[in-house]
Amino acid sequence: MTIDETLRHELLEGVLRASAKVLEIYEQDFGVETKADDSPLTQADMASHRALSDLLERLTPDIPILSEESNDIPFATRQGWARYWLIDPLDGTKEFIKKNGEFTLNVALVEQGVPVFGIVHAPVLQTTWWGDVQNGAFKITTAGEQRICVRSLPEADGGAWQVVGSRSHGSEPFEAFCAGLPPHERVSMGSSLKLCLVAEGAADLYPRLAPTCEWDTAAAQAVVTAAGGEVLDADTLAPLRCNQKESYLNPFFIVCGQRDERWERALRASLKL
C-alpha cells in the first residue's frame, strides 16, 4: 500500500488531534489503574486509543487495526492479514505518570510482518517523526519539517559513541554490553524516543536487552529503517518482524545506524549472561 501525500497529511493531523486529548489529561490530576500484566493504564491511554482507532477506521476502513489497548485478536485471525495498523496509543505510560514529557503516540503500518510506515509523536516536545521506507524519514518541529538520516559511527579520534538506554528499564545485559564498547556516552530516554534518536543521527546504538512488545517498536522501526538504520533481533541480527507468532513480545533487539564488529562482539558477550 502506498501512503500518498493526502493520506499522510490526514494521518499526521489525526495524530495531533489525539495528542491534544492526551495533553489535556496530562495537565490534570489523573487516576492510574493496573492492567493484568502489572503495567499502568491511564485515561490518556484509552482516550488516545479511541481517537487513533476512529481515525484509522475512517481513513482506511479495509485495513484491520491492532492496538495495545485492544489486542485480544487470535493469531489464527492475525496471520491472515497482509497488512494492518499497529498502534501504541501512549508509549511510555510510566514517563507520562512521572510527567517528564518522554512519552509518545505511535502509529505503524505493517505489511507482511515489516513496518513500512510509521508516525511517532511526542506531545510535550511538540515533535513528530515519520518515516516511509520508500520515501525516507522526517522530523517535524515548531520550526518546520526536515529530512533525517542515521549517522556513521565516530572514528577513534572522532568522539565517543552515543548509546541510548531506557529511562525506566535497566538490565544487567545492557551494562555488560556497554562495558564491551569503545569510549561512549550514555543517554537515558523514555518510550520510542530512543529509536528516534538513532534515526535522526543524535545517537548511534540503542540495545534493548529487556522485554518489549511489537506495538512499542513498530512505528519507530519504520522511521529508523526509512532513515537508513536497522532494528535487529539481538540473537540473529535479522531485522525485527511483527505478527509472526501468537505472542506480541519482541525478542531482545538492537537499533543501529550501521553494523560494526565492535558492537556485535559486545552484544554477543552480553547475551551469554
C-alpha positions in Angstrom: 0.0 0.0 0.0 1.3 3.5 -0.9 0.8 6.2 1.7 0.2 9.2 -0.6 0.6 12.8 0.5 -3.1 13.4 1.2 -3.4 10.3 3.4 -0.2 11.1 5.2 -1.3 14.6 5.9 -4.6 13.3 7.3 -2.8 10.8 9.4 -0.4 13.4 10.8 -3.3 15.8 11.6 -5.3 13.0 13.2 -2.4 12.0 15.5 -2.1 15.7 16.5 -5.7 15.7 17.5 -5.3 12.6 19.6 -2.2 14.2 21.1 -4.3 17.2 22.2 -6.7 14.8 24.1 -3.6 13.2 25.8 -2.2 16.6 26.8 -5.5 17.7 28.3 -5.4 14.8 30.7 -1.6 15.1 31.3 -2.1 18.6 32.6 -4.7 17.5 35.2 -4.7 15.1 38.1 -5.5 11.7 36.7 -6.0 8.2 38.1 -3.8 5.2 37.3 -5.1 1.6 37.0 -3.1 -1.6 36.8 -3.6 -4.0 33.9 -3.3 -7.8 34.2 0.4 -7.7 33.3 1.0 -5.1 36.1 1.6 -2.3 33.6 0.0 1.0 34.3 -3.1 2.4 32.5 -4.4 5.9 32.5 -7.4 7.8 31.0 -5.0 9.1 28.4 -4.1 5.6 27.1 -7.8 5.0 26.4 -8.6 8.5 25.0 -5.7 8.1 22.6 -6.7 4.6 21.7 -10.3 5.7 20.8 -9.1 8.7 18.8 -6.5 6.8 16.8 -8.7 3.8 16.1 -11.5 6.1 14.9 -9.1 7.9 12.7 -7.8 4.8 11.0 -11.2 3.2 10.7 -12.4 6.4 8.9 -9.4 6.8 6.6 -8.7 3.1 5.8 -11.8 1.1 6.6 -10.4 -2.0 4.9 -7.3 -2.3 6.9 -7.5 -4.1 10.3 -6.2 -2.4 13.5 -4.3 -3.8 16.4 -3.8 -1.6 19.4 -2.1 -2.3 22.7 -5.5 -1.5 24.3 -7.4 -3.9 22.1 -5.0 -6.8 21.5 -7.2 -9.8 22.1 -7.2 -10.9 18.5 -6.2 -14.6 17.9 -3.1 -15.3 15.9 -5.3 -17.5 13.7 -7.0 -14.3 12.6 -4.0 -12.1 12.5 -1.8 -14.4 10.5 -4.1 -13.9 7.5 -3.5 -10.1 7.5 -1.4 -9.0 4.5 -1.3 -5.5 6.2 -2.6 -3.9 9.3 -2.2 -0.9 11.5 -0.3 -1.4 14.7 -0.7 1.3 17.3 0.5 2.1 20.8 -1.8 4.9 21.9 0.5 6.0 24.7 4.1 4.6 24.7 5.9 5.4 27.9 3.0 5.4 30.3 5.4 5.4 33.2 7.0 8.6 31.9 3.5 10.1 31.4 2.8 9.4 35.1 6.1 10.9 36.1 5.3 13.9 34.0 8.7 14.1 32.4 7.4 14.5 28.9 9.1 11.4 27.5 6.1 9.6 26.0 4.8 9.2 22.5 1.8 8.2 20.3 2.8 5.5 17.8 1.1 4.5 14.6 2.6 1.9 12.2 1.5 0.3 9.0 2.8 -3.3 8.9 3.0 -5.3 5.6 3.9 -8.9 5.6 5.4 -8.5 9.0 7.5 -5.5 8.1 6.8 -2.0 9.5 6.8 0.1 6.3 5.3 3.4 7.5 5.4 5.0 11.0 4.5 8.1 12.9 5.9 8.8 16.4 4.6 11.9 18.0 5.9 13.4 21.3 3.1 15.8 22.6 5.1 17.6 25.2 8.1 18.0 22.9 5.9 19.2 20.1 7.9 16.9 17.8 6.8 14.3 15.3 9.0 11.8 13.5 7.6 9.9 10.5 9.1 7.5 8.0 8.1 5.7 4.9 10.6 3.1 3.8 10.1 4.1 0.1 10.5 7.8 0.7 12.7 8.5 3.7 12.4 9.8 7.2 11.5 13.2 8.5 11.3 15.2 11.7 8.6 17.9 12.3 9.1 20.6 15.0 7.7 24.1 15.5 10.5 25.2 13.2 9.2 23.1 10.3 10.0 19.7 8.7 13.4 18.3 7.8 14.7 15.1 6.4 16.7 13.0 8.8 19.1 10.1 8.5 21.3 8.0 10.7 25.0 8.9 11.1 28.2 6.9 10.7 29.9 5.7 13.8 32.6 8.1 15.1 36.1 7.0 14.4 38.5 6.5 17.3 39.5 10.2 17.2 36.1 11.5 16.3 34.4 11.5 19.6 32.5 9.0 21.8 29.7 6.7 20.6 26.3 7.7 21.8 24.4 4.8 23.4 20.8 5.2 24.4 19.3 3.3 27.4 15.9 3.1 28.9 14.8 5.6 31.5 12.8 3.1 33.4 14.0 -0.4 32.4 17.7 -1.1 33.1 19.2 -4.5 32.8 22.5 -6.4 33.6 23.0 -7.4 29.9 22.8 -3.7 29.0 25.6 -2.9 31.5 27.7 -5.8 30.1 27.1 -4.6 26.5 28.3 -1.1 27.3 31.3 -2.5 29.1 32.5 -4.1 25.9 32.2 -1.0 23.7 34.8 1.6 22.7 34.6 5.0 24.5 31.0 6.0 24.6 28.5 8.2 26.4 25.1 7.1 27.6 21.8 8.9 27.2 18.7 7.8 29.2 15.4 8.3 27.5 11.8 7.0 27.7 9.5 5.4 25.2 10.2 5.1 21.5 12.1 8.3 21.6 15.2 6.2 21.9 14.8 4.7 18.4 14.1 8.2 17.0 17.4 9.5 18.4 19.2 6.9 16.3 17.0 7.7 13.3 17.9 11.4 13.4 21.6 10.8 14.0 21.7 12.0 17.6 22.7 8.5 18.8 24.5 5.5 17.4 23.1 2.5 19.3 20.0 1.5 21.3 20.4 -2.0 22.7 17.1 -3.2 24.2 18.0 -6.3 26.3 14.8 -6.4 28.2 11.1 -7.2 27.3 9.1 -5.0 24.9 6.0 -5.6 22.7 5.6 -5.1 19.0 3.4 -2.0 19.4 6.3 -0.4 21.4 8.6 -0.5 18.4 6.9 -0.9 15.1 6.3 2.8 14.3 9.8 3.9 15.3 11.3 0.9 13.5 9.7 2.2 10.3 11.3 5.6 11.0 14.7 4.1 11.7 14.6 1.9 8.5 13.5 4.9 6.4 16.4 6.9 7.9 18.9 4.2 6.7 19.3 2.3 10.0 18.2 -1.1 11.2 16.3 -2.7 14.1 17.8 -6.1 14.6 17.0 -9.2 16.6 19.9 -9.3 19.1 20.4 -13.0 18.7 20.2 -13.5 15.0 20.9 -9.9 13.8 18.0 -10.3 11.3 15.5 -7.4 11.0 12.8 -7.4 13.7 9.4 -8.6 12.3 5.9 -8.3 13.6 3.0 -10.7 13.7 5.0 -13.9 13.3 3.7 -15.7 16.4 0.9 -15.8 19.0 2.8 -13.7 21.5 3.3 -10.0 20.9 6.6 -10.0 22.8 9.7 -8.8 20.8 13.0 -10.7 21.1 15.8 -8.6 22.6 17.0 -6.2 19.9 19.4 -3.5 18.9 18.9 -0.3 16.9 21.8 0.8 14.9 22.8 3.4 12.3 25.3 0.9 10.9 26.6 -2.6 11.7 30.1 -2.8 13.2 32.0 -5.8 14.6 32.9 -4.0 17.8 29.3 -3.6 19.0 28.3 -7.0 17.5 31.1 -8.6 19.7 29.9 -6.7 22.8 26.3 -7.8 22.1 27.3 -11.5 21.8 29.1 -11.3 25.1 26.2 -9.6 26.8 23.7 -12.3 25.7 25.7 -15.0 27.4 25.0 -13.7 30.8 
